[in-house]
Amino acid sequence: MSIRPWRDIVRRKSRQIMVGNVPVGGDAPITVQSMTNTLTTDVKATVEQIHAMEEAGADIVRVSCPDEESSRALKDIIKEVSVPIVADIHFHYKRAIEAAESGAACLRINPGNIGKREKVLEVVSAAKDHGCSMRIGVNAGSLEKHLLDRFGEPCPDAMVESALGHIRILEDLDFREFKISCKASDVFMAVAAYMQLGEVCDYPLHIGVTEAGGLRTGTIKSSIGLGSLLWSGIGDTLRVSLSADPVEEIKVGFDILKSLGLRHRGVNVISCPSCARQQFDVINTVSVLEERLSHITTPMTVSVIGCVVNGPGEATMTDIGLTGGGKGTHQVYVAGMPDHRLKDQSIVDHLVGMIETKAAEIEDAIARGETPQQMGH
């Protein structure tokens, strides 16, 4: 037990698979992924979008393959990117075979809608031959007719039964290198389905609230659903599904993991909502600061608090802290200790410079193999 047991998250035990060179499940870090929305046949646009997601921290990217031209285009796309590519396949088994031949790291399919056993066997054989893993993708919006007839409507029980049916198909063909998703746009349904599924199998789970909505509402729904699951220890890889730039999905995914202490990437800014006690413009300062710090991937925490009520206390728990003071002069903290004073007009530039320097120091120390304790954190 840790010194702060109320923060401990015990992850569900799952087997580990590989998506290209990225481990998913077991004790591997929870990965963040998104999906391109360009035409896959437009190789240049698709590669540019994947590069933007890579820069934002994407571990895995999914690309839709609705036709042969798209599945064949994967070969040219994969040559130009670093992250593993998941081919999104629906209905036609030949698209999956073509994607495997083109170098996809993973095939997202539903074995039950591929067709006869012989067709599924061909897909499994292609996956084995080319080192592909798979994802069984169950969605409340596309459940099998016999399940809808039986249960009357999409529900967690129907989704889990669908997943178990697809699992049996692959297990019968001696293929176990797969993960499973069980998504719904309804937060309650998605969480309940994943909870049930996590109890009846040990395969890695790809979690998400599908079709969550636009940037604001989708972020909220995803944070509630994914946060509940992750807090319970469920989830090995995730996608935040937003009607927005895919890069935003990556950012929100990392922020959810960061808030639960499950992944650490970039600067975590702790800031107050501001009030009449504030001694500088907190909201504008934080807005500009976060934008200026978006290029930093080194994990660290920075507190920006408008007054001395909570400022000094928050600063003791961060790498760099700023607390508002009177007459336009504020206190800067380093490693929790008061370090120097700072005037209004230089807040953002000064903090950005300090944070960039600190990030470089941390990266140098990591390169030397030093632990956080040795670095003074």
Buried (B, 14 or more C-beta within 10 A) or exposed (E): EEEEEEEEEEBBEBBBBBBBEBBBBEEBBBBBBBBBBBBBBBBEBBBEBBBBBBEBBBBBBBBBBBBEEBBBBBBBBBEEBEBBBBBBBBEBBBBBBBBBBBBBBBBBBBBBBBBEEEBBBBBBBBBBEBEBBBBBBBBBEEBBEEBEEEBEEBBBBBBBBBBBBBBEBBEEBEBBBBBBBBBBBBBEBBBBBBBBBBEEBEBBBBBBBBBBBEBEEBBBBBBBBBBBBBEBEBBBBBBBBBEBBBBBBBBBBBBBBBEBEBBBBBBBBBBBEBEEEBBBBBEEBBEBBBEBBEEBBBBBBBBBBBBBBBBBBBBEEBBBBBBBBEEEEBBBBBBBEEBEEBEBEEBBEBBBEBBBEBBEEBEEBEEEEEEEEEBEB
